[in-house]
Amino acid sequence: MSKLMNPDFLNENMDKYVILDCRFSLGDKEYGRKSYDAEHIENAVFIDFENELSSKIGDHGGRHPLPNTEKFLAAMEKHGISDSTEVVIYDDGDLAGAGRLWWLFKYTGKDNVYVLDGGLPLWKKKGYRTSNKEHNPETAGKLSANIQSNILCDVNHVKTKLNDPDTILVDSRAAERYQGLTEPVDRIPGHIPGAVNFPYGEAIVNGMVMSREELNERFKDLNNKNIIVYCGSGVTGCVNFLLLEEIGLKPVLYSGSYSDWVSYPENEVEK
């Protein structure tokens, strides 16, 4: 079953879901809150990307280390989410914030979670209900953890797979960053040796995700491979992870991604 939800369906079934607003900006930590306060889908709950979906930056682990599992689950419980709760997540339509939160739910074992295709822009274009009033659930939820460690890997695992013909590394960043032509954030430009480039944004056309047939064509060279997905800091890689799962592939996320890789001076990069 697809994890991408059409806005028409959500509009007709809003009372069945807890809706989470996961907008954020890498360059403005207040963007998500300001955007939510200005306008959001009616009854959506605000998710604080920096504080709820990431943890403190260290010497290694990348620019957006995964949150502590217990703290993540506790935060989601405060938002009224239980094991049985049906959840829909949205952002500005690029799926970056929504993909990250969706992946975290998947990692902790919660499967009844969906991402709104088109995000808030398409929702508004269709004239569906929005609000500027903050929504907080009346009661807390209760979540259990069933950690899916098989969808996560670290730098040591990546190193062991660099020369494995059965494994393919998927770099989800924009082409110019993959090619090493520019690097606005990380220590050194380039990509992990041997990685192939599938910019996550290219799979979103006219504000919506490609059809399943188009996704199959886009990712056809990844069939029968062990796939490790990464990006700059483990956020937009979650978008490619989601899209690959949509067509039946089973990727693994290198959560620290390129920012973790280059935090080790001995790690080589290609351009």
Phi and psi restraints in degrees (value plus and minus 20) as a CYANA .aco file:
   2 SER   PHI     -84.1   -44.1
   2 SER   PSI     123.1   163.1
   3 LYS   PHI    -116.4   -76.4
   3 LYS   PSI     -16.6    23.4
   4 LEU   PHI    -118.1   -78.1
   4 LEU   PSI     106.3   146.3
   5 MET   PHI    -127.7   -87.7
   5 MET   PSI     113.1   153.1
   6 ASN   PHI     -92.8   -52.8
   6 ASN   PSI     117.4   157.4
   7 PRO   PHI     -81.2   -41.2
   7 PRO   PSI     -50.7   -10.7
   8 ASP   PHI     -81.9   -41.9
   8 ASP   PSI     -61.7   -21.7
   9 PHE   PHI     -85.6   -45.6
   9 PHE   PSI     -64.6   -24.6
  10 LEU   PHI     -82.4   -42.4
  10 LEU   PSI     -61.5   -21.5
  11 ASN   PHI     -78.3   -38.3
  11 ASN   PSI     -53.3   -13.3
  12 GLU   PHI    -105.4   -65.4
  12 GLU   PSI     -31.1     8.9
  13 ASN   PHI    -154.5  -114.5
  13 ASN   PSI      11.9    51.9
  14 MET   PHI     -82.0   -42.0
  14 MET   PSI     -50.4   -10.4
  15 ASP   PHI     -92.0   -52.0
  15 ASP   PSI     -29.0    11.0
  16 LYS   PHI    -113.6   -73.6
  16 LYS   PSI     -27.1    12.9
  17 TYR   PHI    -148.9  -108.9
  17 TYR   PSI     129.4   169.4
  18 VAL   PHI    -109.9   -69.9
  18 VAL   PSI     105.0   145.0
  19 ILE   PHI    -124.6   -84.6
  19 ILE   PSI     109.1   149.1
  20 LEU   PHI    -136.9   -96.9
  20 LEU   PSI     106.6   146.6
  21 ASP   PHI    -112.7   -72.7
  21 ASP   PSI      93.9   133.9
  22 CYS   PHI    -139.6   -99.6
  22 CYS   PSI      15.6    55.6
  23 ARG   PHI     -92.5   -52.5
  23 ARG   PSI     124.4   164.4
  24 PHE   PHI    -179.1  -139.1
  24 PHE   PSI     147.7   187.7
  25 SER   PHI    -159.1  -119.1
  25 SER   PSI     112.8   152.8
  26 LEU   PHI     -82.9   -42.9
  26 LEU   PSI     -49.2    -9.2
  27 GLY   PHI    -114.6   -74.6
  27 GLY   PSI     -24.2    15.8
  28 ASP   PHI    -167.6  -127.6
  28 ASP   PSI      80.7   120.7
  29 LYS   PHI     -85.7   -45.7
  29 LYS   PSI     -38.4     1.6
  30 GLU   PHI    -113.9   -73.9
  30 GLU   PSI     -21.3    18.7
  31 TYR   PHI     -79.7   -39.7
  31 TYR   PSI     -65.5   -25.5
  32 GLY   PHI     -80.2   -40.2
  32 GLY   PSI     -68.9   -28.9
  33 ARG   PHI     -83.7   -43.7
  33 ARG   PSI     -64.4   -24.4
  34 LYS   PHI     -83.4   -43.4
  34 LYS   PSI     -60.3   -20.3
  35 SER   PHI     -86.8   -46.8
  35 SER   PSI     -62.7   -22.7
  36 TYR   PHI     -81.9   -41.9
  36 TYR   PSI     -65.2   -25.2
  37 ASP   PHI     -83.4   -43.4
  37 ASP   PSI     -51.4   -11.4
  38 ALA   PHI     -94.7   -54.7
  38 ALA   PSI     -63.8   -23.8
  39 GLU   PHI    -191.7  -151.7
  39 GLU   PSI     115.5   155.5
  40 HIS   PHI    -170.8  -130.8
  40 HIS   PSI     147.0   187.0
  41 ILE   PHI     -80.6   -40.6
  41 ILE   PSI     116.5   156.5
  42 GLU   PHI     -73.3   -33.3
  42 GLU   PSI     110.5   150.5
  43 ASN   PHI      50.2    90.2
  43 ASN   PSI      -7.4    32.6
  44 ALA   PHI     -94.1   -54.1
  44 ALA   PSI     128.9   168.9
  45 VAL   PHI    -122.6   -82.6
  45 VAL   PSI     116.3   156.3
  46 PHE   PHI     -97.5   -57.5
  46 PHE   PSI     113.2   153.2
  47 ILE   PHI    -131.5   -91.5
  47 ILE   PSI     106.4   146.4
  48 ASP   PHI    -106.8   -66.8
  48 ASP   PSI      80.7   120.7
  49 PHE   PHI     -77.3   -37.3
  49 PHE   PSI     -69.4   -29.4
  50 GLU   PHI     -85.7   -45.7
  50 GLU   PSI     -59.3   -19.3
  51 ASN   PHI    -114.8   -74.8
  51 ASN   PSI     -45.2    -5.2
  52 GLU   PHI    -125.4   -85.4
  52 GLU   PSI     -44.1    -4.1
  53 LEU   PHI    -134.0   -94.0
  53 LEU   PSI     -15.5    24.5
  54 SER   PHI    -162.2  -122.2
  54 SER   PSI     146.7   186.7
  55 SER   PHI    -147.3  -107.3
  55 SER   PSI     159.0   199.0
  56 LYS   PHI     -82.4   -42.4
  56 LYS   PSI     117.2   157.2
  57 ILE   PHI     -94.1   -54.1
  57 ILE   PSI     115.9   155.9
  58 GLY   PHI    -139.9   -99.9
  58 GLY   PSI    -185.3  -145.3
  59 ASP   PHI     -85.0   -45.0
  59 ASP   PSI     -53.7   -13.7
  60 HIS   PHI    -152.1  -112.1
  60 HIS   PSI     151.6   191.6
  61 GLY   PHI      84.9   124.9
  61 GLY   PSI     -26.1    13.9
  62 GLY   PHI      69.2   109.2
  62 GLY   PSI     156.6   196.6
  63 ARG   PHI     -99.4   -59.4
  63 ARG   PSI     -37.1     2.9
  64 HIS   PHI    -154.5  -114.5
  64 HIS   PSI      52.3    92.3
  65 PRO   PHI     -77.8   -37.8
  65 PRO   PSI     129.2   169.2
  66 LEU   PHI     -82.2   -42.2
  66 LEU   PSI     126.9   166.9
  67 PRO   PHI     -90.8   -50.8
  67 PRO   PSI     136.4   176.4
  68 ASN   PHI     -77.7   -37.7
  68 ASN   PSI     111.9   151.9
  69 THR   PHI     -78.5   -38.5
  69 THR   PSI     -65.7   -25.7
  70 GLU   PHI     -83.0   -43.0
  70 GLU   PSI     -61.6   -21.6
  71 LYS   PHI     -87.9   -47.9
  71 LYS   PSI     -57.7   -17.7
  72 PHE   PHI     -82.4   -42.4
  72 PHE   PSI     -68.5   -28.5
  73 LEU   PHI     -82.8   -42.8
  73 LEU   PSI     -59.9   -19.9
  74 ALA   PHI     -83.6   -43.6
  74 ALA   PSI     -59.7   -19.7
  75 ALA   PHI     -84.0   -44.0
  75 ALA   PSI     -62.2   -22.2
  76 MET   PHI     -89.0   -49.0
  76 MET   PSI     -54.7   -14.7
  77 GLU   PHI     -82.0   -42.0
  77 GLU   PSI     -59.6   -19.6
  78 LYS   PHI     -82.5   -42.5
  78 LYS   PSI     -45.4    -5.4
  79 HIS   PHI    -106.0   -66.0
  79 HIS   PSI     -10.4    29.6
  80 GLY   PHI      66.0   106.0
  80 GLY   PSI      -0.2    39.8
  81 ILE   PHI    -120.4   -80.4
  81 ILE   PSI     107.7   147.7
  82 SER   PHI    -138.9   -98.9
  82 SER   PSI     157.5   197.5
  83 ASP   PHI     -78.1   -38.1
  83 ASP   PSI     -56.3   -16.3
  84 SER   PHI    -107.3   -67.3
  84 SER   PSI     -28.5    11.5
  85 THR   PHI     -86.5   -46.5
  85 THR   PSI     112.1   152.1
  86 GLU   PHI    -107.4   -67.4
  86 GLU   PSI     107.5   147.5
  87 VAL   PHI    -140.1  -100.1
  87 VAL   PSI     119.5   159.5
  88 VAL   PHI    -145.2  -105.2
  88 VAL   PSI     110.6   150.6
  89 ILE   PHI    -134.2   -94.2
  89 ILE   PSI     121.6   161.6
  90 TYR   PHI    -159.7  -119.7
  90 TYR   PSI     142.9   182.9
  91 ASP   PHI    -163.5  -123.5
  91 ASP   PSI    -167.3  -127.3
  92 ASP   PHI    -102.8   -62.8
  92 ASP   PSI     -13.2    26.8
  93 GLY   PHI      87.4   127.4
  93 GLY   PSI     -32.6     7.4
  94 ASP   PHI    -106.1   -66.1
  94 ASP   PSI     -26.3    13.7
  95 LEU   PHI      51.5    91.5
  95 LEU   PSI     -14.8    25.2
  96 ALA   PHI     -85.1   -45.1
  96 ALA   PSI     -78.1   -38.1
  97 GLY   PHI     -86.1   -46.1
  97 GLY   PSI     -63.7   -23.7
  98 ALA   PHI     -84.2   -44.2
  98 ALA   PSI     -59.4   -19.4
  99 GLY   PHI     -84.2   -44.2
  99 GLY   PSI     -61.1   -21.1
 100 ARG   PHI     -81.2   -41.2
 100 ARG   PSI     -67.8   -27.8
 101 LEU   PHI     -86.5   -46.5
 101 LEU   PSI     -61.6   -21.6
 102 TRP   PHI     -77.3   -37.3
 102 TRP   PSI     -65.4   -25.4
 103 TRP   PHI     -82.4   -42.4
 103 TRP   PSI     -60.8   -20.8
 104 LEU   PHI     -82.6   -42.6
 104 LEU   PSI     -60.5   -20.5
 105 PHE   PHI     -82.8   -42.8
 105 PHE   PSI     -63.6   -23.6
 106 LYS   PHI     -82.3   -42.3
 106 LYS   PSI     -63.5   -23.5
 107 TYR   PHI     -80.5   -40.5
 107 TYR   PSI     -57.0   -17.0
 108 THR   PHI    -107.3   -67.3
 108 THR   PSI     -16.6    23.4
 109 GLY   PHI      77.7   117.7
 109 GLY   PSI     -12.0    28.0
 110 LYS   PHI    -116.4   -76.4
 110 LYS   PSI     102.3   142.3
 111 ASP   PHI    -126.3   -86.3
 111 ASP   PSI     -41.2    -1.2
 112 ASN   PHI    -106.5   -66.5
 112 ASN   PSI      37.6    77.6
 113 VAL   PHI    -149.2  -109.2
 113 VAL   PSI     116.2   156.2
 114 TYR   PHI    -151.0  -111.0
 114 TYR   PSI     137.3   177.3
 115 VAL   PHI    -133.6   -93.6
 115 VAL   PSI     113.2   153.2
 116 LEU   PHI     -98.8   -58.8
 116 LEU   PSI      93.9   133.9
 117 ASP   PHI     -87.0   -47.0
 117 ASP   PSI     110.0   150.0
 118 GLY   PHI      71.4   111.4
 118 GLY   PSI     -37.3     2.7
 119 GLY   PHI      36.9    76.9
 119 GLY   PSI    -179.6  -139.6
 120 LEU   PHI     -83.3   -43.3
 120 LEU   PSI     -57.4   -17.4
 121 PRO   PHI     -76.6   -36.6
 121 PRO   PSI     -65.8   -25.8
 122 LEU   PHI     -90.1   -50.1
 122 LEU   PSI     -57.5   -17.5
 123 TRP   PHI     -76.8   -36.8
 123 TRP   PSI     -66.3   -26.3
 124 LYS   PHI     -89.5   -49.5
 124 LYS   PSI     -58.2   -18.2
 125 LYS   PHI     -78.9   -38.9
 125 LYS   PSI     -54.4   -14.4
 126 LYS   PHI    -101.6   -61.6
 126 LYS   PSI     -24.7    15.3
 127 GLY   PHI      58.2    98.2
 127 GLY   PSI       2.0    42.0
 128 TYR   PHI    -100.5   -60.5
 128 TYR   PSI     147.6   187.6
 129 ARG   PHI     -87.5   -47.5
 129 ARG   PSI     111.0   151.0
 130 THR   PHI    -148.7  -108.7
 130 THR   PSI     150.3   190.3
 131 SER   PHI    -173.1  -133.1
 131 SER   PSI     142.3   182.3
 132 ASN   PHI    -138.1   -98.1
 132 ASN   PSI      -5.6    34.4
 133 LYS   PHI    -116.6   -76.6
 133 LYS   PSI     109.4   149.4
 134 GLU   PHI     -85.4   -45.4
 134 GLU   PSI     118.1   158.1
 135 HIS   PHI    -135.6   -95.6
 135 HIS   PSI     104.8   144.8
 136 ASN   PHI    -144.8  -104.8
 136 ASN   PSI     109.2   149.2
 137 PRO   PHI     -78.5   -38.5
 137 PRO   PSI     127.4   167.4
 138 GLU   PHI     -93.3   -53.3
 138 GLU   PSI     -51.8   -11.8
 139 THR   PHI    -150.7  -110.7
 139 THR   PSI     129.4   169.4
 140 ALA   PHI     -97.3   -57.3
 140 ALA   PSI     137.9   177.9
 141 GLY   PHI    -119.8   -79.8
 141 GLY   PSI    -193.5  -153.5
 142 LYS   PHI    -161.0  -121.0
 142 LYS   PSI      95.9   135.9
 143 LEU   PHI    -133.8   -93.8
 143 LEU   PSI     118.2   158.2
 144 SER   PHI    -123.6   -83.6
 144 SER   PSI     136.2   176.2
 145 ALA   PHI    -126.8   -86.8
 145 ALA   PSI     112.7   152.7
 146 ASN   PHI    -154.4  -114.4
 146 ASN   PSI      58.1    98.1
 147 ILE   PHI     -81.3   -41.3
 147 ILE   PSI     108.2   148.2
 148 GLN   PHI    -119.3   -79.3
 148 GLN   PSI      56.3    96.3
 149 SER   PHI     -85.0   -45.0
 149 SER   PSI     -36.7     3.3
 150 ASN   PHI     -94.3   -54.3
 150 ASN   PSI     -28.6    11.4
 151 ILE   PHI    -123.9   -83.9
 151 ILE   PSI     -10.6    29.4
 152 LEU   PHI    -149.9  -109.9
 152 LEU   PSI     120.9   160.9
 153 CYS   PHI    -162.4  -122.4
 153 CYS   PSI     146.2   186.2
 154 ASP   PHI    -139.1   -99.1
 154 ASP   PSI    -195.3  -155.3
 155 VAL   PHI     -81.5   -41.5
 155 VAL   PSI     -56.1   -16.1
 156 ASN   PHI     -85.7   -45.7
 156 ASN   PSI     -59.4   -19.4
 157 HIS   PHI     -84.0   -44.0
 157 HIS   PSI     -63.4   -23.4
 158 VAL   PHI     -79.6   -39.6
 158 VAL   PSI     -62.8   -22.8
 159 LYS   PHI     -79.1   -39.1
 159 LYS   PSI     -58.7   -18.7
 160 THR   PHI     -91.4   -51.4
 160 THR   PSI     -36.1     3.9
 161 LYS   PHI    -126.0   -86.0
 161 LYS   PSI     -17.7    22.3
 162 LEU   PHI     -79.0   -39.0
 162 LEU   PSI     -55.2   -15.2
 163 ASN   PHI    -132.0   -92.0
 163 ASN   PSI       0.6    40.6
 164 ASP   PHI    -106.8   -66.8
 164 ASP   PSI      95.9   135.9
 165 PRO   PHI     -85.8   -45.8
 165 PRO   PSI     -37.9     2.1
 166 ASP   PHI    -110.6   -70.6
 166 ASP   PSI     -22.9    17.1
 167 THR   PHI    -136.4   -96.4
 167 THR   PSI     119.8   159.8
 168 ILE   PHI    -148.9  -108.9
 168 ILE   PSI     112.4   152.4
 169 LEU   PHI    -112.8   -72.8
 169 LEU   PSI     107.2   147.2
 170 VAL   PHI    -130.0   -90.0
 170 VAL   PSI      94.3   134.3
 171 ASP   PHI    -110.0   -70.0
 171 ASP   PSI     102.1   142.1
 172 SER   PHI    -115.3   -75.3
 172 SER   PSI     -19.3    20.7
 173 ARG   PHI     -97.8   -57.8
 173 ARG   PSI     150.3   190.3
 174 ALA   PHI     -80.6   -40.6
 174 ALA   PSI     131.6   171.6
 175 ALA   PHI     -77.7   -37.7
 175 ALA   PSI     -59.4   -19.4
 176 GLU   PHI     -87.8   -47.8
 176 GLU   PSI     -47.4    -7.4
 177 ARG   PHI     -98.4   -58.4
 177 ARG   PSI     -62.5   -22.5
 178 TYR   PHI     -77.3   -37.3
 178 TYR   PSI     -63.1   -23.1
 179 GLN   PHI     -94.4   -54.4
 179 GLN   PSI     -31.6     8.4
 180 GLY   PHI      61.0   101.0
 180 GLY   PSI      -3.8    36.2
 181 LEU   PHI     -95.9   -55.9
 181 LEU   PSI     -48.1    -8.1
 182 THR   PHI    -171.1  -131.1
 182 THR   PSI     133.0   173.0
 183 GLU   PHI    -171.9  -131.9
 183 GLU   PSI      75.8   115.8
 184 PRO   PHI     -97.8   -57.8
 184 PRO   PSI     -33.1     6.9
 185 VAL   PHI    -147.2  -107.2
 185 VAL   PSI     -68.5   -28.5
 186 ASP   PHI    -108.3   -68.3
 186 ASP   PSI     149.4   189.4
 187 ARG   PHI     -83.0   -43.0
 187 ARG   PSI     -56.7   -16.7
 188 ILE   PHI    -166.5  -126.5
 188 ILE   PSI     120.1   160.1
 189 PRO   PHI     -98.4   -58.4
 189 PRO   PSI     138.1   178.1
 190 GLY   PHI     110.4   150.4
 190 GLY   PSI    -180.5  -140.5
 191 HIS   PHI    -165.1  -125.1
 191 HIS   PSI     146.5   186.5
 192 ILE   PHI     -85.0   -45.0
 192 ILE   PSI     115.3   155.3
 193 PRO   PHI     -72.7   -32.7
 193 PRO   PSI     110.4   150.4
 194 GLY   PHI      67.2   107.2
 194 GLY   PSI     -27.0    13.0
 195 ALA   PHI     -89.0   -49.0
 195 ALA   PSI     130.5   170.5
 196 VAL   PHI    -128.1   -88.1
 196 VAL   PSI     135.4   175.4
 197 ASN   PHI    -127.4   -87.4
 197 ASN   PSI     101.4   141.4
 198 PHE   PHI    -150.1  -110.1
 198 PHE   PSI      64.2   104.2
 199 PRO   PHI     -74.7   -34.7
 199 PRO   PSI     105.0   145.0
 200 TYR   PHI     -80.0   -40.0
 200 TYR   PSI     -54.7   -14.7
 201 GLY   PHI     -88.9   -48.9
 201 GLY   PSI     -40.3    -0.3
 202 GLU   PHI     -90.5   -50.5
 202 GLU   PSI     -35.7     4.3
 203 ALA   PHI    -106.3   -66.3
 203 ALA   PSI     -21.2    18.8
 204 ILE   PHI    -129.7   -89.7
 204 ILE   PSI      95.5   135.5
 205 VAL   PHI    -141.7  -101.7
 205 VAL   PSI     106.1   146.1
 206 ASN   PHI      33.7    73.7
 206 ASN   PSI      17.6    57.6
 207 GLY   PHI      66.6   106.6
 207 GLY   PSI     -23.7    16.3
 208 MET   PHI    -152.3  -112.3
 208 MET   PSI     137.8   177.8
 209 VAL   PHI     -88.0   -48.0
 209 VAL   PSI     123.9   163.9
 210 MET   PHI     -70.3   -30.3
 210 MET   PSI     138.4   178.4
 211 SER   PHI     -86.7   -46.7
 211 SER   PSI     143.6   183.6
 212 ARG   PHI     -81.4   -41.4
 212 ARG   PSI     -56.5   -16.5
 213 GLU   PHI     -84.2   -44.2
 213 GLU   PSI     -61.7   -21.7
 214 GLU   PHI     -87.1   -47.1
 214 GLU   PSI     -57.6   -17.6
 215 LEU   PHI     -85.2   -45.2
 215 LEU   PSI     -60.4   -20.4
 216 ASN   PHI     -80.0   -40.0
 216 ASN   PSI     -61.4   -21.4
 217 GLU   PHI     -88.4   -48.4
 217 GLU   PSI     -61.6   -21.6
 218 ARG   PHI     -81.4   -41.4
 218 ARG   PSI     -61.4   -21.4
 219 PHE   PHI    -124.9   -84.9
 219 PHE   PSI      -0.6    39.4
 220 LYS   PHI     -80.8   -40.8
 220 LYS   PSI     -48.9    -8.9
 221 ASP   PHI     -95.6   -55.6
 221 ASP   PSI     -26.5    13.5
 222 LEU   PHI    -115.1   -75.1
 222 LEU   PSI     -26.1    13.9
 223 ASN   PHI     -80.6   -40.6
 223 ASN   PSI     123.1   163.1
 224 ASN   PHI      44.3    84.3
 224 ASN   PSI       2.0    42.0
 225 LYS   PHI    -136.7   -96.7
 225 LYS   PSI     132.0   172.0
 226 ASN   PHI    -103.0   -63.0
 226 ASN   PSI      99.4   139.4
 227 ILE   PHI    -126.5   -86.5
 227 ILE   PSI     105.9   145.9
 228 ILE   PHI    -132.8   -92.8
 228 ILE   PSI     101.5   141.5
 229 VAL   PHI    -122.7   -82.7
 229 VAL   PSI     117.0   157.0
 230 TYR   PHI    -165.7  -125.7
 230 TYR   PSI     151.3   191.3
 231 CYS   PHI    -166.4  -126.4
 231 CYS   PSI    -157.2  -117.2
 232 GLY   PHI    -104.7   -64.7
 232 GLY   PSI     -63.1   -23.1
 233 SER   PHI    -164.1  -124.1
 233 SER   PSI       0.5    40.5
 234 GLY   PHI      65.4   105.4
 234 GLY   PSI      -0.7    39.3
 235 VAL   PHI    -125.6   -85.6
 235 VAL   PSI     -86.4   -46.4
 236 THR   PHI     -91.2   -51.2
 236 THR   PSI     -38.3     1.7
 237 GLY   PHI     -79.6   -39.6
 237 GLY   PSI     -48.5    -8.5
 238 CYS   PHI     -85.8   -45.8
 238 CYS   PSI     -45.8    -5.8
 239 VAL   PHI     -87.5   -47.5
 239 VAL   PSI     -69.6   -29.6
 240 ASN   PHI     -82.3   -42.3
 240 ASN   PSI     -56.6   -16.6
 241 PHE   PHI     -77.2   -37.2
 241 PHE   PSI     -68.4   -28.4
 242 LEU   PHI     -81.1   -41.1
 242 LEU   PSI     -65.4   -25.4
 243 LEU   PHI     -87.1   -47.1
 243 LEU   PSI     -57.1   -17.1
 244 LEU   PHI     -85.6   -45.6
 244 LEU   PSI     -59.4   -19.4
 245 GLU   PHI     -85.8   -45.8
 245 GLU   PSI     -51.6   -11.6
 246 GLU   PHI     -79.3   -39.3
 246 GLU   PSI     -48.6    -8.6
 247 ILE   PHI    -127.5   -87.5
 247 ILE   PSI      -0.8    39.2
 248 GLY   PHI      68.5   108.5
 248 GLY   PSI     -15.4    24.6
 249 LEU   PHI    -107.0   -67.0
 249 LEU   PSI     140.9   180.9
 250 LYS   PHI    -145.2  -105.2
 250 LYS   PSI      60.6   100.6
 251 PRO   PHI     -98.1   -58.1
 251 PRO   PSI     149.6   189.6
 252 VAL   PHI    -143.6  -103.6
 252 VAL   PSI     121.0   161.0
 253 LEU   PHI    -118.2   -78.2
 253 LEU   PSI     106.0   146.0
 254 TYR   PHI    -106.3   -66.3
 254 TYR   PSI      76.9   116.9
 255 SER   PHI     -86.3   -46.3
 255 SER   PSI     -56.3   -16.3
 256 GLY   PHI     -90.7   -50.7
 256 GLY   PSI     -49.7    -9.7
 257 SER   PHI      35.9    75.9
 257 SER   PSI    -175.9  -135.9
 258 TYR   PHI     -81.5   -41.5
 258 TYR   PSI     -56.3   -16.3
 259 SER   PHI     -85.4   -45.4
 259 SER   PSI     -49.3    -9.3
 260 ASP   PHI     -96.5   -56.5
 260 ASP   PSI     -62.6   -22.6
 261 TRP   PHI     -75.9   -35.9
 261 TRP   PSI     -66.5   -26.5
 262 VAL   PHI    -101.8   -61.8
 262 VAL   PSI     -22.0    18.0
 263 SER   PHI     -96.8   -56.8
 263 SER   PSI     -30.1     9.9
 264 TYR   PHI    -124.7   -84.7
 264 TYR   PSI      88.1   128.1
 265 PRO   PHI     -77.2   -37.2
 265 PRO   PSI     -46.3    -6.3
 266 GLU   PHI     -97.9   -57.9
 266 GLU   PSI     -33.8     6.2
 267 ASN   PHI     -95.9   -55.9
 267 ASN   PSI     108.2   148.2
 268 GLU   PHI    -100.7   -60.7
 268 GLU   PSI     134.9   174.9
 269 VAL   PHI    -149.2  -109.2
 269 VAL   PSI     137.4   177.4
 270 GLU   PHI    -134.9   -94.9
 270 GLU   PSI     136.9   176.9
